[in-house]
Structures are given as structure tokens and as C-alpha cells.
Amino acid sequence: MDFNEEKEWAMFVHLISLAGFIIPFGNIIGPVILWSMKKDSSKFVDEHGKESVNFQITITIFAFIFLILSLFCIGIFLLIAETIFMLVCVIWASIEANNGKYFRYPISIRFIK
């Protein structure tokens, strides 16, 4: 696999997380599938895949917490802010991957190392 192809796969690993807006838990399932397909053939895709999966798991945990807080009204604003934050981060990570750079999501818990 040449580096241009690696960059494309790394970008797609981040962008596929947007499937979560259509498919429940698609934000985690999509990156896991793409990452598991290419992690052995590319260290670059492997690193981006781990980052994407870790971030999406973290975001999902926060979303559940914010849903519970929605009972007290503050959670609604936190969910909106989290969604905007997630969109910005995913787009940012996709651009960095396509430029051939490694990316670390802010506030991501490292479940997969």
C-alpha cells in the first residue's frame, strides 16, 4: 500500500464515525471495521484507527452522561456542545490524516493503546 492510499484510509477511519448520526453506535462500529481491515498493513492507519475508536468511545460515554443530565436541563446544552465539538474534531483529524500527519484527539480516553 502506498502512502497516498494509507492517507485516504486514515482519513476514512475518522470520517466513517459520522455514520453515528444515521446508525446507532455507527460512530464506533464504522471506525472499528475500517481499522481492523487495514491495521496490519499500515502503521499509519493503525494509529489513526486507534485514535478514532478511542475518541468515539469517549464521546459516547459523555453522551450517555449528558443524556442523564438532560433530566436537569443542563444536559441538553452539553449534548449540543459535544456534538459540535465532535464534528470539529473529526473534520480536523480527517484533514490531518489526509495531509499525512498523526493526530491526537483532545479529551480522548486511551482504551486501545
N, C-alpha and C positions, 0 to 999 in steps of 0.2 A: 504494500500500500504506500503510495507516495504521500508527501506531506500535505499537498493540497486536498487529497481525499481525507486524510486524517483531520484536517481543519474543518472540513464540511461535516464529518461525523461528530466531531466535538461540538460544533455549533448546533447540530440537530438534537444532540443529547440534552442541551439546555432548552431549545425551543419546543421539544415534544412535551415538556412539562405543562405547556399551555393547554394541553388536552384535558387537564383537570377542570377547565371551565365547561366542558361538554360531558365528560365521562367521570363518574365518581372515582376518586383516587387515581385518575389518569395522570395526575401530576407526579405520582410516584411510579406507577406501573410503566408508563411510557419510557422514562429515563432508564429504569431497571432493564427493560427489554433491549433497548439500543445499546446500553453499556455492556450488558452481558454478551451481546453478539460480537462486539469489537474489542473488548478489554484485553484479550490475549494477543491480538495482532497489532495493538498500538498503545504504547505507554501514554501518549498524549490524550487519546480518547479515554483511556483508563482513568487518568487523573481528573479529567473533566466530568466523566460519568460519576465518579465518587462524589465530587463536589455537588453535582446536580441532585443526586439522590439524597445526600445528607441535608442539603438545603430544603428540599421538598418535604422530607420527613419532619424537619424542624418547623417549617411553615404550617404543616398540617396539625402538628401538636399545638402550636399557638392558635390556630383557627378553632380547635375544639375548646380551648380555654376561653377564647373571646366569645364563642357561642354561648358558653355558660354565663359569662359576664353580660351577655345581651339581656339576660333577665333583669339586670340592673341598669339598662340603657347604655352604659359606657361601652359595652362590648360591640355595639353596632358601629360606633366610630372607630374602634380599634380594628374591626374587621375590614372596614373601608380603607383605613390607612395601611393595613397589612397587605391588602390586595394591590394597592398602588405600589407599595414597596417591592412586592414580589415581581410585579410586571417590570419595574425599572431594573431590578437586579437580573432578571432572566434576559432581558434585552442587552444589558451591559455585558453579561457573561457570554452571550452569543456573539456579540461583536468582538470581544477579546479573543474568543476561541477562533473565530474566522480570521483574525489578524495573526494567529499563531502564538498567542500569549497564554500563559496559565492564569487562572482566575480563582480567587478565594471569595466566597460569599461572606458578607458580614453576618454576624449573629448565627452562624450555622453550627449546629452541634455535630461533632465528628463521630457519627455512629459507625461508619465504614472507614477504615484507615488504609 
